Structure formats: structure tokens, C-alpha cells
Amino acid sequence: MKQTTLLISLFILFVQCSDEQRQELLLQHYYAFFQDVKIATMEHKNLWDKDLYGPILLVDPQTRKVYSNMSDSEGVLKRSGSIYEGILPIHINISDTEIYWNGRIWAMLTLPLDLFKKERIDLAAHELFHSNYHLFNDIPPDFANYHLIEKEARIYMRLELSALNKTLNSKSEKDLHHHLTNALIFRKYRHSLYPNSDFSENMLELGEGLAQYTGLIISGRNKNQMKKCLINRNNYCSRSSSFVRTFAYYTIPSYGFLLYNKDKKWNKKITEKSDLTEYIIRTFNIEFPTNLKGTVERISNEYGGEKIIRQELKKENLMIVSYENIKHTYIEEPHFEIYFERMNFGRDMEGIFPFVNIGTFYNKIRITDYWGILTVESGALICLNWRKVALTMPLRKDGNLISGNGWTLKLEDGYSIEMDEFSGNIFLDKEDKNHIPFILNVLPIIDHDEIEKLKGIDFYTIISITVLLDSSKVIINTDSLELILKMR
């Protein structure tokens, strides 16, 4: 109550100030935030045997104005009192993430900051974990778990979260062990239904789950506050529309809290090769029944199984309708297709819906490429091979600004929109045909001798890409537009 009253008083004071005074108050507020994070990370440096504090960018997504605790190597950020200010370049996507920019790896946070101190520190510590990514630098940063769009997978994820909440609320060791065992039974059964899902879920939990656990511990909450926070977050996750990229933000903090109560140093035993599920099973001496399916059917109602199943059946029917609508709008009907050249994107973590045979639908996404900046607020489909994005048809064009239903495209010079007479689709046309970096032919390089034969050719560019877990190099020859792919 006291904190709420203080916040209201500060807001009234802020409104009554002049523009100059408001700016000064903002600078003081952001400096105080940086100091809070610095103190919190220092107090918890034993968590990873490292003080995670480092470069932080606070970015206003409306103005792209940025506030930081450190300078950059290019002098974009200028000293303003005790902190730094500047404007973030237009090609950089804004989100809560880690980013390499102007000589530093930054923890980027979007403004406004949360009203509550512990939530602010929680988020900052999460992103600072990522900006110290060498701790787990072999983990792919965007590992997909597309099986979690399926009805059965969602049911057993929600049952696991429900069992985790009962575990967190347990009053005795016996109850804790009972509910934790059941949570892991739901997890094991889900993995048995979807081959390799144990691996893909583990990868995201190592990358995002540990970061979220780090934020929880560094936030300054006491144990009761942590428990309440975890239960509330798990309930929120269970109601969310997509688990594909979000579940790890909830599962590992909960399991991590339970592990923390047994061994405060448990996380230091984890490496990028660890299997977190197996680690939890060993630590709590969990034993599984031989008949997982029968056990799941018997225990599910203890965790609201009937209600969850009804809800997920209804959601599945809605997803079938959504699939048909998306396929009709973005594939069958005339639409706007943009091929990627060197794409970078930011997206809404919760609005991700993968569909078999057509690609992944994103509710919100921002893509930057050589051709310009695409901002989508209400839907776009990225095709299966990640070569292009499909949008609804353009409705308006004002110079280089093109817009449609829920999207805008700020087009760079040298590009125009054209219509394919056969399909009726709109596409981007590039004036300089000699620099179209599309794939026309793939020639595998077998050995070093074949590479030697290529010496003297005038290459256009070298681009780094990732194919699953294998890094590759792509070399494009502007004369023949042949793409030569060499796997590492």
C-alpha cells in the first residue's frame, strides 16, 4: 500500500513538472534503476561465481530514444548527467533481449520499466544472464518446440504446471515428493508422445529457463514471495495461447526454486550438455511407474485434468479454423510475398503458431532486411524454409511507405512492388538485378582442391547462416548467381 501511494505521488509530481524537469526526473529514475541492478547482481555474484552486471540499454519503442549505464564505442550515446542518452538506429529491432552493438554486448530492456522494483531487477538480471552468454554459448538461442502446439502436448504441459503449483504449496516433504513425482510423470509421458521433444525442450530450458531462474534469485524476493510469484506465473502460462517459446520461462524457475531449497549451488553443476529433467529426477530420487499412460489417466483429475481437457478440445477446434483461415489468406488467395536477403527479426514470444506444411504464423513481428523495415501488428506467415514472409495484400502506398491490414513496410530505395500476373500475388522487385542474392543453384564443395579452383572469382558477399545445429558459410557469385554451400 505504501509503495502504491508513493508511486501515485511521484506520478502527480511528474505530470506537474515542466518538460525539462520531467527529463531530469527520468534520468534520475534510470540512474537509480542501474544502481539497484548493480547492487543486486553484486550481492548475488556467488550464484554463478560471476558478477553479471554489465552494459544495459533502456529503449523507448515509440521514439527509439535510449538510455544506458555505459558508453558505446562509436560515440552514439552521449553523457547526460550520471547516465548516457542517444537514439537507437532504425534497423535494430527493439525487445527484451541481448544484443551486440557498437562494441559491447548489451542487455536491452524496453520502456516503460515495471512499477515494482523486484520485477525490474528480475527482468534485468534475466537479460544480463544472456549478455554473459558464454556461460552457455553452445545453446541455440531460438530452439523451437513446435510439438507444443498440439492438443496432447498442451494438456500434459498444463497438467505439469498444475502439479508444480501443488508442489510449491506443499506443507510436508511427503506431499512435495508426491506432487513433484506427478509433475515429472506428466513431463515424461509428454516426451514419450513426441520423439526428440525431451531434447528440444531441454535446449530451451537451458537457454531461457536458467536465465529466468537467475532473474528470480537476483530479484530480491524472499522465499514466500518467490513461491507466490512462481504460482501466479504458472497460472498465467497455463492460460496462454502458445507454449512454443514460453514454457521454459515458467518450468525451470519452479523446478529451480525447489532445487535451491535443497542445494543453493545446484545451478553451478549445470553445463550446456546437461539434461535438466534427468538432473531433477536424480536429485529428488524420483521413481516412475512402469505404465506411464495408465498412471497419467489415474492422476490427471487431481490436477484439474477434466477441465483442462475440455478447454484444450475447444482450443483445438479453434486452431483448425485458424489453420484453414491462415492457409486461405496467406497461401491460396493472392497475397504479398517478400523474400529475405539478410533478415533480422524480433517477435512477440506468445503469438507464435507453427502449422504443418505451411510455416509459422506470428501475431506480431518486426523484420529488418536490405529491402527495408516491416512492422506487423496483426499477423504474418513465415514459410517453412524461412525464405520469405507472406502478408495480406497492400492497401495503401505513400512514397516508400506501403501498408496493409495490420502491417507497414518502409521500403528502401531501389525496390518496388509488382504483381505476378499468373498468381495475382504481389512481390518485391529489385532494380539492380546483378545483386539479387536468391538461391538458383546449389553446388556442394567436396574438398580443399575444389575451393582452390574458386580463387580469383569476384564474390559478392559471405553470409553466416545456421541449419539446425550445423554452422555453414554461403558464398554468392554475382556472375552466375551460383550459391556454394560448405558445411563446417
N, C-alpha and C positions, 0 to 999 in steps of 0.2 A: 504494500500500500504506500509506504514511504517513497519507494522508488518511482511508482506511478505518479504520485503528487509532484515529485521533483521533476520528472520528465515533462509534465504539463506546464509547470512553472517555467522551465527552460524554453519550451515551445513558445509560450506567450512572450517571453523576453526576446526570443529570436525574431518573431513577427514584428515586434515594435521597433526593432533596430533599423538603422539605415543600411543600404547595400554594403557600404564599406565595413560597418560594424558586423554585419552578418558574415561577411567573408572572413573577418578576423576570428569570429567565434567558431566558424567551420575549421579554420586552420588549427585553432587550439584543440578542438574536439578530435581531429585526426591525429594530432601530435600525442594527445593523451591516449588514444587507441594504440598507436605504435608503442608507447611506453608500457601499456598494460600487457601487450603481447610479448614484448621483450622481457618483462619481469616473469610472466607465466612460463615462457619457454626456458628461461634460466632456472627457475625453481624446479622444473621437471626435466632437466638435462640428463638425469640418470635413466629416463625412460628408454632412450636409445643410445645412451652414452655419448650424447652429442647435443649441443645447444642448436635447436632447429631455426633459431631466429635468423632472418636474412632479408633480402630486398622484397618489399611489398608495394604493389600498385593498387590504389583505390580509384576506380574508374566510374565516372558518371556516364551511363549508357546513352543519355539524351544529348549531352554536349560533347562527350568524349574527353572532357577535362579529367586530368589525372593528378592524384596527389600521392607522394611517395616518401618513404623514410630514407632513401638514398638517391644519389645522383646516377645518371646513366653515362655511358662512355662517349655519346655523341653530343651531349650538351642540350638535349631536348628539354630536360627537366631543369628548371631554374630554382635557385634558392628563394624561398618565401617564408620568412621567419625561421621557425625551427624545422620546417619540412621543405619539400620540393613540389613544384607545380609544372604542368605542361599540358600539351594536347596529344592524345594517342593517335598515331597515324590511322587513316581511314581503312587501310587494308587489314588491320588487326582486328580479329573478332573478340568481342567482349564477353567474358563469362567468368565464373569462379573456377580458376584453373591455374596451372603453372605455365609460364611462357618464357622462351629465350628471346630477349630483345635488347638491343644496344649494349651488348657486352655483359649482361647479367641474366641469371635465371631468376625470374620474379614469381612471387605468389600474387596472382591477380584476384581482386575481390571487387564485385560490383556494388555500387552505391544505390540506395542508402544502406548503411550498416544496420544490423539488427538493434532494436531498442535496448536489449538486455546484454549486459557485459559478458556473461558466460557464453551466450550464443555467439557473440562477436569473436571471442577468443577461440572458441571451438572451431569455427569456420577457418579462421586464420591459421590455426595450428594444422588443420587438415591440409590446406594448400601449401603450407611450409614443409610438411612432410613430402609432398610431391616435388617441391622445388629442390629438396635434398634427395632427388630420385635415385642417386647412385646407391642408396640403401637397397633398392630392388630394381636395378636398372635392366634386368633381363626380362621383365614382365611387360608384355604388350600393353600399351596404355588404353586400348579400346577393344578389349576382347568381348566378343558377342556371345550372348546366351539366348539364342532365338527360340530354343525349345520352351522358354518361359512364356511364350505367347499361347501355348497350347493349354486347353482346359485342365487336363490331368496335372500338368506341371504346376499350374496356378493353384489348384486345390491343395496339393501337398506342400507347396511353399507357404500358403496361408495357414495350413494346419501346423506346420513347423513354427511359424511365428506365434501362433496361439499357444502352443506348448512352451515356447520360450518365455512368453509372458507369465505363464503359471510357474515356470522355473524361477523367474526373477522374484515372484511374490511368495515363494515357498517359505514356510516358517520353520521347517526342520530339514536336516540333511537327507532324511528318508524321502520326503516329498520332493526335494530338489532333485535327487537322483532319479526318482520315478518320472518326473516331467521332462527332465533333460534326456533321459533314455528315449522317451516317446518322441521328443523333438527330432532326435537323430534317427529314429526309426522312419519317420516321415521323410527325412532327407535321404536316407539310404534307399527307400522304396522309390522315391522320385528319380534318383540316379539309375536305378535298375530299369526304369521305363525308357530312358533316353540315353543311348550309348554315348560315351565320352562327355556327358554332362557333368560328371564329377570333376573332370579336368577343367572344363571351361568355366564352371562356377568357381572353382578354386583359384583360377587365374585372376578373376575379377575381385575375389575376396582378398587375395594378397595385395592387389594394387589399390583398390578403393576401401575395402574393409579395414585394413590396417591403418590407412590414413584417417578414416572416420573414428576408429578406436583411439588414435593418437589425439585427435581433437577433443574427444570425450574426457580423457585423462587430464590433459593440459588445461581444460576449461575452468578448473577451479571448483567444480561441483563436489559436494560431499557424497558419501555413498548413497544416502537416501534420495538425494537429488538426481544422481546418476540413474538409479533404478526407475524413478518416476519418469525421467526423460526418455529412457530406453523403451518403457512400456508405451508411452504416448507415441513415440516414433514408430514402433512396430504396428500399432493400431492404424496409424496413418498409412504406412506401407501396405498393409493388408487391403486398404480401400483404394489404393492407387490403380490407375488404368493399365500400367505396364511395369513388369518387374525386370525386363530385359537388361537394363543398365543400372537399376537402382537397388536391387535386393541386397547387395553386399554392404551398402551403407547402413543396413539395419541388422543383418545376421551377425557379422563379426564383432561389432561393438557389444552386442548382447552376450555372445559366447566369450568375448574378451573380458568383459566385466566379471563373468563367472570364473574365468581362469585367473584373473587378477586377485580375486579373493582367496585363491589357493597359492598363487605364486606371482608376486608383483613383477618378476623378471621374465615371465613366460615369453613375451614377445621377442626378447633378445635371442631366443633359441630358434626363431623362425628365419628361414632364408627364402630366396626366390624359388627354391626347389621343394619347399615344404608342402605337405598335404595337410591343410588345416583341419579338415574333418577327421583324419586319422589321428592327428595330434590331440584333438579334443577327446576322442574316443579313448586313447591310451591314458590321458591324464585323469579322466574320471572313471576309468575301469568299466566302460560300458560294454555290456554283453547283449547280443542281438538274438532274437528267436529265429528258428530255422525257417519258419513260414512267415515271411515279411508281409505278404499280401493279406493273409488271414488276420494277422495282428493289427494291421492298419485298419481293416474293416471293423475290428472289435473295439479299438480305442478311439476312433475318429470322433464319435459323438461326445466324448469327454472334452473335446476342444471346439465344439460348435460345428461339427462336420456336416450335419444335415443342412444347416443354414448356409454354410459356405458352398456346398454342392449346388443348392438351388440357385444361389447368386451367380455361380460360375456357369451353370447351364444357360441362364438368361444372358449372361455376357457373351457366351459362345455364339448364341443366335444373333446377337447384335454384331459380333465380329464377322459372321458370314455375310450379313447385309453390307457391312463396311467394305469387306473384300470385293464384293460384286460392284459396289459403287466406285471404289478406287480403280478397279480394273477397267470399268466402263469409262471413267473420266480421264484417266491418265495413260491409257493404252489403246482402247478400242475407238474412242471418239477423237477427233482432231484436237491436238494439244501442242504445247510449246516445249521443244526439246533443246536443252543446252548441253553440249559435250564439254567435258572437263579437259583442261590443258595442264594446269598445275594448281589444283584445287586445295583450298584450306577452308575448314568449316567449323562452326560452333552450333550447338543444338540444345534443345530442351531435353534433359535426360529422361523425363517421364513420358514424353509424347513420341515414343518410338514403337512402331508396329511392323515387324517383318512379316511378309506374306510369301508363301511358297510360289515359286515360278515367276513372280513379277518384281520383287525387290522390297525395299524398306520404306515405309511411309513415315514422314516426320511432320508433326504438327507445326513446330517452329524450327527454323534453321536459317543460318546466315552463311553464305558461301562467298568467298573471295577467290578470284582467278584472274588470269591475264585479261579476260574479256570484261571484267568489272566486278560489281558487288550486287549479290542477290540477297534480298531480305524477305523471308517467308513467315507470315503470321498465322496462316490457316491451311497449311498442307502442301507437301511436295513429295514426289516419289523418286527415290534414287534407285536406279535399276540394279539388277543382281551383280553385274560385273563392275559396278562403280565407274562406268564410263560416262554417264550422263544423268541429268536430273530432268524430270518431267513436271510441267506446270500446267495449270489451266490456260486457256487462250488469252493473249494480251487484249486489253480493253482500251488502253489509252497510251499515247506516245507524245511526249513533250520534249523535243530535242533528244538528248541521250537518256532521258528518264522514261522507262517503259513500265507499265503496271497492269496487273490483272486482279482477279478476285483474291485478295489476301496476300499479294506479293508485289514487290517493286524490284526493278533491275536498273541500276545505274551503269550504263554501258560505256566502255572506254572507246575512244576514237579508233577508227579502223574496223569497226564491227557494225553490222546492220542486221535487221531481221528480214527473213524471206519466207515464202511459202512453198512447200513441196506440192506441186500440182497433183501428183498421184495420190498421196495420203491425206492431203489437206492440213498436214502438220506445219507449224511454224518452227523455224530453226535459225540459229545464228550463222551469218555469213561473214567470212573474214576477207578483207580486201587483199592482203598480202598472202597469196596462195603458197608462196615459197616457204612459209614458216608455219604451215599447219602441222601441228605435232600429233596427228592421229595415226593409229596403227594401221598400216596397209599390208605389211608382210613381216613375218617373224622368222629370223634366221638364227638357229642355235649356234653358239660358239663352242666347239668341242675342246680345243686345247690352245696352248700358248702360241703355236705356229699360226693358227688362223687369226689370232689377234694381231700378230706381226704383219699379216697381209693388209690389215686395215690402216696401217700407218700412212700418213700423207693425205688421208681423206679429210675434207673440211666438214667437221662435225658441228651441228647446230647447238646442242646442249647435252648435259649429262644430268639425269634426274634420279634421285633416290626414291625407291618405292618399297613397299612391304607386301609380300604374298604369304599370308598366314604367319608362320614363324621364320620364313626364309627371306633374308635381305637380297636385293637384286640391284643391278645397275642397268639403266636404259640409255642407249646411245642412239641419237636420231641423225640420219644423214639427210641433209636438205636436198641433195641432188636426186636421189631415188626414193626418198621417204621410206627407206627400209629401217625397221626397228630391230636392233640386235640386242638380244637378251642374254645376259650372262649371269647364271645363278652362282652365288658365292659358295 
